[in-house]
Amino acid sequence: MAVHDDSNGQKKKSSDALDEIPTFNVENMQNNTRIINYSRTFMSIIGGVIAGILGYTALTGFIFYFVIMAITTVGLAAKTGFAVHSFFDSWNKIVFDGILGGLLVTL
């Protein structure tokens, strides 16, 4: 985008409407989503093993799972440098996608 001086000395950016629309590479976004799912699946397995070793069952195990998923979410956000919109279309992808997918509930 070009920068030009206004009559009162302030700088403004000249842009078209097309320059303001964010563009995403669909293949890269699908790959990023796939990586999130793999990370959450791996952390679900590791969290389940740790919960089993520590003897967490029922409500304690359920809460432990969500703590592990919260840590995973913070780790993924930190991996992106907290610039989630550079890699995903919204925060929902990194915060909510796949959290319940790794949850195994047996009655």
C-alpha positions as CSV (number, residue, x, y, z in Angstrom):
1,M,0.0,0.0,0.0
2,A,1.3,3.4,-0.8
3,V,1.6,6.2,1.7
4,H,0.9,9.8,0.8
5,D,0.9,13.1,2.6
6,D,-2.4,14.8,3.4
7,S,-2.7,18.6,3.1
8,N,-2.3,19.0,6.8
9,G,0.9,16.9,7.0
10,Q,-0.7,13.7,8.3
11,K,0.1,10.4,6.5
12,K,-2.7,8.3,5.1
13,K,-2.6,4.9,3.4
14,S,-4.3,4.7,0.1
15,S,-5.9,1.4,-0.5
16,D,-8.7,-0.2,-2.5
17,A,-11.5,-2.2,-1.1
18,L,-9.7,-5.4,-2.3
19,D,-6.6,-4.6,-0.2
20,E,-8.7,-4.6,3.0
21,I,-10.1,-8.1,2.5
22,P,-8.0,-10.7,4.3
23,T,-6.9,-13.5,2.1
24,F,-6.2,-17.1,3.4
25,N,-4.6,-20.0,1.7
26,V,-7.1,-22.8,2.2
27,E,-4.5,-25.6,2.1
28,N,-2.5,-23.9,4.8
29,M,-5.5,-23.4,7.0
30,Q,-6.5,-27.1,6.6
31,N,-3.0,-28.1,7.5
32,N,-3.1,-25.9,10.6
33,T,-6.4,-27.3,11.6
34,R,-5.1,-30.9,11.1
35,I,-2.1,-30.0,13.3
36,I,-4.4,-28.8,16.1
37,N,-6.4,-32.0,15.9
38,Y,-3.2,-34.1,16.1
39,S,-1.9,-32.0,19.0
40,R,-5.2,-32.4,20.9
41,T,-5.3,-36.1,20.3
42,F,-1.8,-36.6,21.5
43,M,-2.4,-34.5,24.6
44,S,-5.6,-36.5,25.3
45,I,-3.6,-39.7,25.2
46,I,-0.8,-38.3,27.4
47,G,-3.4,-36.7,29.8
48,G,-5.2,-40.0,30.0
49,V,-2.1,-41.9,30.9
50,I,-1.1,-39.3,33.5
51,A,-4.6,-39.3,35.0
52,G,-4.5,-43.1,35.1
53,I,-1.1,-43.1,36.8
54,L,-2.3,-40.5,39.3
55,G,-5.6,-42.4,39.9
56,Y,-7.9,-39.6,38.7
57,T,-11.3,-40.9,38.0
58,A,-14.8,-39.6,37.7
59,L,-15.1,-35.8,38.2
60,T,-11.4,-35.4,39.0
61,G,-10.4,-37.0,35.7
62,F,-12.9,-34.9,33.9
63,I,-11.5,-31.7,35.3
64,F,-8.0,-32.9,34.7
65,Y,-8.8,-33.4,31.0
66,F,-10.0,-29.8,30.7
67,V,-6.9,-28.5,32.4
68,I,-4.8,-30.4,29.9
69,M,-6.8,-29.0,27.0
70,A,-6.5,-25.5,28.5
71,I,-2.7,-25.9,28.7
72,T,-2.7,-27.2,25.1
73,T,-4.7,-24.2,23.9
74,V,-2.3,-21.8,25.6
75,G,0.6,-23.7,24.0
76,L,-0.9,-23.6,20.6
77,A,-1.6,-19.9,20.9
78,A,2.0,-19.3,22.1
79,K,3.3,-21.3,19.1
80,T,1.5,-18.8,16.8
81,G,3.0,-15.9,18.8
82,F,-0.6,-15.0,19.9
83,A,-1.2,-13.8,16.3
84,V,-3.9,-16.4,15.7
85,H,-5.5,-14.5,12.8
86,S,-2.3,-15.0,10.8
87,F,-2.9,-18.7,10.9
88,F,-6.6,-19.2,11.4
89,D,-9.8,-17.4,10.6
90,S,-10.9,-17.0,14.2
91,W,-10.0,-17.8,17.8
92,N,-12.6,-20.5,17.8
93,K,-10.4,-22.8,15.8
94,I,-7.7,-22.7,18.4
95,V,-9.8,-22.6,21.5
96,F,-12.8,-24.9,20.8
97,D,-12.0,-27.1,17.9
98,G,-11.4,-30.7,18.9
99,I,-11.7,-30.3,22.7
100,L,-14.6,-32.7,23.0
101,G,-13.2,-35.0,20.3
102,G,-10.6,-36.5,22.6
103,L,-13.0,-37.0,25.5
104,L,-13.8,-40.6,26.1
105,V,-16.7,-41.1,28.5
106,T,-17.6,-44.6,29.7
107,L,-20.6,-45.4,31.8
